Amino acid sequence: PQKTSFHRPQTLGYKNGFAFSRLPTVGIGGERLYVNQLSQAELDELSNKRPTLTYGQAKRAPPSGFVPAHVAFDKKILKFDAYFQEDVPLSTEERYRIRQVSIYYYLEDNSMSVVEPVVQNSGLPQGKLIRRHRVPKNDRGDHYHWKDLNRGMNITMYGRTYRIVDCDPFTQVFLESQGIELNPPEKMLFDPYTELRRMPMRKHITPSDFDQLKQFLTYDKQVLRFYAMWDDTDSIFGENRPYVIHYYLADDTVEVREVYKRNDGRDPFPILIKRQRLPKSFVDEKKTFPSCVLEISNQEVLEWYTAKDFAVGKSTTLLGRTFFIYDCDEFTRNFYRDKFGITDFQPVEIKKKPLEEAPRVIPPYNGFGVLEDSLQNCFSLLPKPPRKDVIKMLEKDHQVLRYQVALESPYPEDRKRRFILSYFLSNDMISIYEPPLRNSGIIGGKYLRKTRVAKPGSTTENAMYYEPSDLTIGSTIEVFGHRFVITDADEYVLNYMESNAESFPTAALQSLRDHFRPRQMVKETANSDIPTLGTSKQELDELIVQVQEELELHKYLNNKNIQEAFLQCDSDGSGILDKATFLELCDSLSVPTNAILLNKLIDLCSCGEDKINYHDFLRAFPS
């Protein structure tokens, strides 16, 4: 009648997806079955009995299969609790440190590892101190074995001594089964400094009689509103910006909100300072508390901002920003009138400071590109091309003044070089071209592309360029460090200057007239039918004077050598030479026969087509 369980045992099972039946091991309700079961004595007898066959002795059973160590001891680990002592020399609060570790011994490959549990905010590199491997025991190449480990002993690994104090139950059972007598467990030591930090500091706080709940219930949803300005014009890109300061009477917190206008170009961040209690003065006058990473509590703050610290017409510094309060709302006026008896709430008119224009400093010209084009980079991020005088370009298009110039150089090979300087009236640009000269050793061609040439001494602010009035016969111009002397010009230059005489100085115009007068006289003589024997003497004298003035620029000429060379070539002393012989002799003596005045002189000294009277020619080369 006491039987309460009548469930039947399970006799059907599945193995590898196939169903099989088995004999019940217990009866109904979990009772013991004495049917189809052997007793313990019968089982022992059968285990020790060797059946004998009718035809001979029974064969011995084969030995059990070999099981390797990595299979037999797989995932079997011996764990020991230990600690080591570490010296702390540079600390006034602790002299040594106790660090608890766990030593793991892996039976499958006799390797070891040391792991230190991670302690929060310890400031030490913790975790795995020794990785898993076979730890050397001595200098002879031996390694630690589980037989070398026991409780209450010291073990040295890599110069650090660990004290083993205890082990887990599996380790204890395993070592005792192997016949090792374990030492009694020891008490684990703890770090004194860590235990000192865990002890709560004694605080003696006098209970305050201020009722915060009463303040909340009385002033809930009552906010003081002030209108302020933050003047940040002293910093770069700073400006005057309006703000609204909210003071919550319920909990003495302050909030600063920004005031936005339509299309002001600012991102919509309405709150500058979130609602919080703001410190007015700190306990430490140096204000070294790292408030950017730690919260400020009552221990660091000597005084907090209250409603008494805000007034119209005064400045208030909140978290390093100085706000000038110039007005408040009606509720704030009534509150200060009833609470503090203040009646002066005259709004302050805010006047905008005029913007101070910073002086524009133009850097010096670096020599690359045109000055006006390079100067545009100083005026705009997207430089625009400089404006051109379109009317001048249309009126003076294809009008070019050409001059012949000589290079001033200390090198003798540069003294024979002649250049053609072209001045373009449409855009005031100058180009220089060197005519190729055979067997001179110098490659002719373009010497200077079209560009505006500044005068020496001109600056970026006051740039002065060469004008047609500066280009006169005998004048020197400096082009990017090279000096050129003007020796000749086209007749178009004289015609242009005479047609625009009001734009040129009288001296420049007169110099060109004097330069072209002999050439005009030669033309008039050639065009007239009257013989020129009587007047050629005066013309020849004037031309010789002009040639001597031009040859003064060629200081390398030796007049004495020139006269001796011509006399040596004139073997018969007639004073007349062939024109071919005359020109070859001039080339050998570096006489600039390609000059216009010298060509005129040679023409006047000609006696027929192929003969030249060199006595008149040598008058231009006085010894």
Salt bridges, closest charged atoms under 4 A:
GLU31 OE2 - LYS3 NZ 3.20
GLU86 OE1 - ARG97 NH1 3.37
GLU86 OE1 - ARG99 NH1 3.14
GLU94 OE2 - ARG97 NH2 3.10
GLU108 OE2 - ARG132 NH2 3.05
ASP109 OD2 - ARG132 NH2 3.23
GLU116 OE1 - ARG99 NH2 2.59
ASP142 OD2 - ARG140 NE 3.98
ASP148 OD2 - LYS137 NZ 3.38
ASP166 OD1 - ARG151 NH1 3.40
GLU186 OE2 - ARG163 NH2 2.52
GLU195 OE2 - ARG198 NH1 3.23
ASP231 OD2 - LYS353 NZ 3.17
GLU239 OE2 - ARG266 NH2 1.63
ASP251 OD2 - ARG275 NH2 3.16
GLU255 OE1 - HIS246 ND1 3.36
GLU255 OE2 - ARG257 NH1 3.55
GLU258 OE1 - ARG241 NH2 2.88
GLU303 OE2 - LYS280 NZ 3.85
ASP309 OD1 - LYS280 NZ 2.69
ASP327 OD1 - ARG333 NH2 2.96
GLU330 OE1 - ARG333 NH1 3.28
GLU372 OE2 - ARG452 NH1 3.34
ASP397 OD2 - HIS398 NE2 3.29
GLU408 OE1 - ARG483 NE 3.29
ASP414 OD1 - ARG417 NH1 3.30
ASP428 OD2 - LYS392 NZ 2.70
GLU434 OE1 - ARG417 NH2 2.83
ASP470 OD2 - LYS455 NZ 2.92
ASP488 OD1 - HIS515 NE2 2.63
ASP488 OD1 - ARG519 NH2 3.33
ASP490 OD2 - ARG402 NE 2.82
GLU491 OE2 - LYS523 NZ 2.60
GLU498 OE2 - ARG513 NE 3.41
ASP514 OD1 - ARG517 NH2 3.11
ASP541 OD1 - ARG619 NH2 2.57
ASP578 OD1 - LYS611 NZ 2.54
